[in-house]
Amino acid sequence: MITMMIFLLEPNKRLVNAGRNDIVVLPNFCTTRLNVLQPPYHDIPKSICSSLDWHGYRISFFQDNNAVLTVVLSGMNENSWVGVGVSKDGMMVGSSAVVGWMNRDGRSGTVKQYYLKGRTRNDESIPDKGELKFTNVTPTIVVKDQIIYLGFQLQFSSRLDRQPFLFAAGYGKPGANNILPTHKYRSALLVDFPKGVIRIGYVDSRKVKMTHGILTIIGWGIIIPFGASMARYLREYEPLWYYLHSSVQFIGFFVGLSGVAVGRTLYELVHADFNSHRSIGYIVLALSVLQICQFIMRPSRTSKVSKYWNKIHRWVGRLVVVLALVNIFIGLFYGNGGKPFKIFFLCAFSTFVLSQIILEIRLLLQGKRAALATTADEPPLFQVPPRT
């Protein structure tokens, strides 16, 4: 079993490489000497720089000790909008972006934050919305010698480690409603700040993300909870409940373990900063392994420790179910899970809760009937002798 776990948890390099398109690794530190821009957007020491595969564009990142990130983008001016997005998973949906363009007069420019909500043109970008926090330094965009320069600073809660970014250039400029015209070029970047490395390329993680969601919802969110309920509500069917409970839990464990393995592959693919989801997932996995160890080393029913073993096994199982369901909610609603996944899981969760309520009421009624039957069969405490 340990060998199988190691095999499953080893990231699938074939899937990782298949999700990337023309990845280029460019370790490159530079000093931005763009006198066109005002401080703090020029003379930045040891920025992480890279050229982009689009009309001579270059981008630089500098992160200080206070988790302030300075970004400078430059390239050929085509009288259209350009933008840099901060992504959770390397994908556009659910990201926030800083977008800039020159105004009609050709001398002033506009820089706005956008929330990238969906893939369709109608709801693709929402102006003046997003999760990015600007510093007190005003974002800037200027054009000189047919080169456009976009600079901005962002404040993060902690220093970035490996962070996905997006770059896009569009057709034309936004109109009066500030809705962005469609993009004509886009690319994804993965910036490894400790190493000074930028990986360039489009990262398509949708299939891996979908597989991870399906396996974890079925394994941890459906099979494991229903298998746990069998141990409580099918006790009257001895020893059938025991074999059903153990068999279903083993199936759920290995389906969930496969989901964790795909999750590791997904992390290697996009390096998303989603630490709470990952941490809870590993805790659920560790507790599930503990449950299997308890099953293998379970004491006999006549043992003195059997009572304590049962209590530990019962409460650890409940903790696994609760943490697994919470983590699925986190993954779906904070990790930009698709709407079909949310509907499917909410239906399964509602069915589980409703069934538990019905079975619990049935169990209470059975207990009351058994208590009444026992009381009726008992002789009275005081018997009055018959008259002679």
C-alpha positions in Angstrom: 0.0 0.0 0.0 2.9 2.4 0.8 4.5 1.7 -2.6 1.1 2.4 -4.3 0.8 5.7 -2.4 4.3 6.8 -3.4 3.5 5.9 -7.0 0.2 7.8 -7.0 1.6 10.9 -5.2 4.5 11.3 -7.5 3.6 14.1 -9.9 2.9 12.9 -13.4 5.6 14.6 -15.5 3.8 13.6 -18.7 0.7 15.5 -17.7 2.7 18.4 -16.5 4.6 18.7 -19.7 1.4 18.1 -21.8 -0.2 21.1 -20.1 2.5 23.5 -21.1 3.0 25.1 -24.5 6.5 26.2 -25.5 7.8 26.8 -21.9 11.0 28.8 -21.8 13.0 29.2 -18.6 14.8 32.5 -18.4 16.8 33.2 -15.3 17.5 36.9 -15.8 18.2 39.7 -13.3 18.4 43.2 -14.7 18.3 46.9 -13.7 15.4 48.8 -15.2 16.9 52.1 -16.5 13.8 53.6 -18.1 14.2 57.3 -17.8 10.9 57.7 -19.6 9.1 56.7 -16.4 9.1 58.6 -13.1 10.3 56.9 -9.8 9.8 54.3 -8.6 9.5 52.8 -12.1 13.1 53.3 -13.2 16.6 52.5 -11.8 15.1 49.4 -10.0 18.0 47.2 -9.0 17.9 43.4 -9.6 14.5 43.1 -11.2 13.4 39.8 -12.7 13.2 40.6 -16.4 12.1 38.7 -19.6 11.3 39.4 -23.1 7.8 38.3 -24.3 7.0 36.7 -27.6 5.0 39.7 -28.9 6.3 42.7 -30.8 9.4 43.3 -28.7 7.5 43.4 -25.4 9.5 43.1 -22.2 8.3 42.8 -18.6 10.1 43.2 -15.3 9.2 42.3 -11.7 10.7 43.7 -8.5 9.6 42.6 -5.0 10.8 44.3 -1.9 10.9 43.1 1.7 7.5 44.6 2.4 5.7 42.5 -0.2 5.4 45.4 -2.6 5.6 44.3 -6.2 6.7 46.7 -8.9 5.8 45.7 -12.5 7.0 47.5 -15.7 5.8 46.4 -19.1 7.1 47.9 -22.4 6.7 47.2 -26.1 5.6 48.5 -29.5 2.7 50.8 -29.4 -0.2 49.6 -31.5 -2.8 52.0 -30.2 -4.5 49.2 -28.3 -4.8 48.1 -24.7 -2.2 46.0 -22.9 -2.5 44.3 -19.5 -0.9 42.2 -16.9 -3.0 39.9 -14.8 -2.4 38.1 -11.5 -3.8 34.6 -11.6 -4.4 32.0 -9.0 -3.9 29.0 -11.3 -2.5 30.3 -14.5 -5.9 30.7 -16.1 -7.8 33.9 -17.0 -11.1 33.1 -15.3 -11.1 34.5 -11.7 -8.0 36.6 -12.2 -7.5 40.3 -11.6 -5.6 42.4 -14.1 -4.1 45.9 -14.5 -4.9 47.2 -18.0 -3.7 50.4 -19.6 -4.2 52.3 -22.9 -3.5 55.7 -24.3 -6.4 58.1 -24.6 -7.6 59.6 -27.8 -5.5 62.7 -27.4 -2.3 60.6 -27.6 -0.7 62.4 -24.6 -2.6 61.0 -21.5 -3.4 57.4 -20.6 -5.7 55.4 -18.5 -4.9 52.5 -16.2 -7.7 50.5 -14.6 -8.1 47.2 -12.7 -10.3 44.6 -14.2 -11.9 41.4 -12.8 -11.7 38.6 -15.4 -15.0 36.8 -14.7 -15.7 34.6 -17.6 -14.8 33.5 -21.1 -17.7 35.0 -23.0 -17.4 38.5 -24.4 -20.3 39.9 -22.4 -18.9 39.0 -19.0 -15.2 38.6 -19.7 -14.0 41.6 -17.9 -15.5 44.0 -15.3 -13.8 47.4 -15.0 -12.9 48.9 -11.6 -13.2 45.5 -9.9 -10.7 43.0 -8.8 -8.7 41.6 -5.8 -5.5 43.6 -6.4 -4.4 46.4 -4.0 -2.5 49.3 -5.4 0.1 51.2 -3.3 0.0 55.0 -2.9 2.1 55.3 -6.0 0.0 56.1 -9.0 0.0 53.6 -11.9 1.4 55.2 -15.1 1.3 54.6 -18.9 3.2 56.7 -21.4 4.3 56.4 -25.0 7.7 57.6 -26.3 9.3 56.8 -29.7 6.4 54.4 -30.5 7.2 52.4 -27.4 4.4 52.1 -24.8 5.3 51.8 -21.1 3.0 50.5 -18.3 4.1 50.7 -14.7 2.3 49.9 -11.4 2.8 48.8 -7.9 0.8 46.2 -5.9 0.7 45.5 -2.2 0.4 41.8 -1.1 -0.2 40.4 2.3 3.1 38.4 2.2 6.0 38.0 -0.2 5.3 36.0 -3.3 7.1 32.8 -3.9 6.0 31.3 -7.3 3.2 33.3 -8.8 1.4 32.9 -12.1 0.9 36.1 -14.2 -0.9 36.8 -17.5 0.0 39.1 -20.3 -2.4 40.2 -23.0 -2.7 42.7 -25.8 -6.0 43.6 -27.4 -7.7 45.0 -30.5 -8.2 48.7 -30.1 -9.2 50.6 -27.0 -12.2 50.4 -24.6 -15.2 52.6 -25.4 -17.2 54.8 -23.1 -18.3 51.9 -20.9 -14.6 50.8 -20.5 -15.4 47.2 -21.7 -12.3 45.7 -23.2 -12.3 44.6 -26.8 -11.2 41.0 -27.3 -7.5 40.2 -27.0 -5.4 39.3 -30.0 -2.5 37.8 -28.0 -2.1 36.3 -24.6 0.5 34.4 -22.7 1.0 33.0 -19.2 4.1 33.6 -17.0 5.2 31.8 -13.9 7.6 33.9 -11.9 9.8 32.1 -9.4 10.9 35.1 -7.2 13.5 33.2 -5.0 15.3 31.8 -8.1 14.8 34.8 -10.4 13.2 32.6 -13.1 10.4 33.4 -15.5 8.7 30.5 -17.3 6.8 31.7 -20.3 4.0 29.8 -22.1 0.3 29.1 -22.0 -0.6 26.8 -19.2 -3.7 24.7 -19.9 -4.7 23.2 -16.6 -8.4 22.7 -17.2 -8.4 19.0 -17.8 -6.1 18.3 -14.9 -8.2 20.6 -12.7 -11.4 18.9 -13.8 -9.9 15.4 -13.1 -8.8 16.5 -9.6 -12.3 17.9 -8.9 -14.1 14.8 -10.1 -11.9 12.4 -8.1 -11.9 14.3 -4.9 -15.7 15.0 -4.9 -16.5 11.3 -5.6 -13.8 9.9 -3.2 -13.8 12.3 -0.2 -17.2 14.0 -0.8 -19.5 11.0 -1.6 -18.0 7.6 -1.1 -16.3 8.2 2.3 -19.2 10.1 4.0 -21.8 7.4 2.9 -19.4 4.6 3.9 -19.0 6.2 7.3 -22.8 6.4 7.8 -23.1 2.6 7.1 -21.2 1.9 10.3 -23.8 3.8 12.3 -27.1 3.0 10.6 -26.6 -0.6 9.5 -25.6 -2.2 12.8 -28.6 -4.4 12.9 -27.3 -6.3 9.8 -24.5 -8.1 11.5 -21.9 -8.8 10.0 -22.9 -7.3 6.7 -22.5 -3.7 7.9 -18.9 -4.3 8.7 -17.9 -5.7 5.3 -19.9 -3.0 3.5 -18.3 -0.2 5.7 -14.7 -1.4 5.3 -15.1 -2.2 1.5 -16.7 1.2 0.7 -14.1 3.1 2.7 -11.2 1.4 1.0 -12.7 2.3 -2.4 -13.3 5.9 -1.3 -9.7 6.2 0.1 -8.1 5.1 -3.2 -10.3 7.3 -5.3 -9.5 10.2 -3.0 -5.8 9.3 -3.0 -5.9 9.5 -6.8 -7.5 12.9 -6.5 -4.6 14.0 -4.2 -2.1 12.7 -6.7 -3.7 14.7 -9.6 -3.8 17.7 -7.2 0.0 17.5 -6.8 0.3 17.3 -10.6 -1.9 20.4 -10.9 0.3 22.2 -8.4 3.4 21.3 -10.4 1.7 22.6 -13.5 0.5 26.0 -12.3 2.1 26.5 -8.8 -1.1 28.1 -7.5 -0.8 29.9 -4.2 -3.6 27.9 -2.5 -2.0 26.8 0.7 -5.1 26.3 2.9 -6.6 23.9 0.4 -3.4 21.9 0.0 -2.8 21.8 3.8 -6.3 20.5 4.6 -6.0 18.0 1.8 -2.8 16.5 3.3 -4.4 16.5 6.7 -7.3 14.5 5.4 -5.0 12.1 3.7 -2.9 11.6 6.8 -6.0 10.9 9.0 -7.3 8.5 6.4 -4.0 6.6 6.5 -4.4 6.5 10.3 -7.8 5.0 9.9 -6.4 2.3 7.6 -3.7 1.5 10.2 -6.3 1.3 12.9 -8.2 -1.2 10.7 -5.2 -3.3 10.1 -4.1 -3.4 13.8 -7.6 -3.5 15.3 -7.8 -5.4 18.6 -10.2 -8.3 19.3 -13.6 -7.5 20.7 -12.6 -9.1 24.0 -9.6 -6.9 24.4 -9.6 -4.2 27.1 -8.5 -1.5 24.6 -11.3 -2.3 22.2 -13.6 0.3 23.7 -11.0 3.0 23.4 -10.0 1.9 19.9 -13.6 2.2 18.7 -13.9 5.7 20.1 -10.7 6.9 18.4 -11.7 5.2 15.2 -15.2 6.8 15.3 -14.1 10.3 16.0 -11.1 10.3 13.6 -13.5 9.1 10.9 -16.0 12.0 11.7 -13.1 14.5 11.5 -12.0 13.1 8.1 -15.6 13.5 6.8 -15.9 17.1 8.1 -12.5 18.3 6.9 -12.9 16.6 3.5 -16.3 18.3 2.9 -15.0 21.7 4.1 -11.9 21.3 1.8 -14.1 20.5 -1.2 -16.2 23.7 -0.5 -12.9 25.7 -0.4 -11.7 24.2 -3.6 -15.0 24.8 -5.4 -15.9 28.3 -4.2 -12.5 29.8 -3.6 -10.5 27.9 -6.3 -12.8 28.9 -9.2 -14.5 25.5 -9.6 -16.8 25.3 -12.5 -20.6 25.8 -12.1 -21.5 22.2 -13.0 -19.1 20.9 -10.3 -20.7 23.2 -7.7 -24.2 22.1 -8.6 -23.3 18.4 -8.6 -21.5 18.6 -5.3 -24.3 20.7 -3.7 -26.9 18.1 -4.8 -24.8 15.2 -3.5 -24.2 17.1 -0.2 -27.9 17.9 0.2 -28.8 14.3 -0.4 -26.2 13.1 2.2 -27.5 15.6 4.8 -31.1 14.7 4.2 -30.4 10.9 4.3 -28.5 11.4 7.6 -31.5 13.2 9.1 -33.9 10.5 8.1 -31.6 7.7 9.3 -31.0 9.4 12.6 -34.7 9.8 13.2 -35.2 6.2 12.4 -32.4 5.2 14.7 -33.9 7.2 17.6 -37.3 5.6 17.0 -35.8 2.2 17.0 -34.1 3.0 20.3 -37.3 4.1 21.9 -39.2 1.0 20.7 -36.4 -1.2 22.1 -36.5 0.6 25.4 -40.3 0.3 25.7 -40.2 -3.4 24.8 -37.5 -4.0 27.5 -39.6 -2.2 30.1 -42.8 -4.2 29.2 -40.9 -7.5 29.6 -39.5 -6.6 33.0 -41.4 -7.8 36.1 -42.8 -5.1 38.4 -40.5 -4.1 41.3 -43.2 -4.9 43.9 -45.7 -7.6 43.5 -48.8 -7.7 45.6 -49.6 -11.2 46.7 -53.0 -12.5 45.6 -55.8 -12.6 48.2 -56.5 -15.9 49.8 
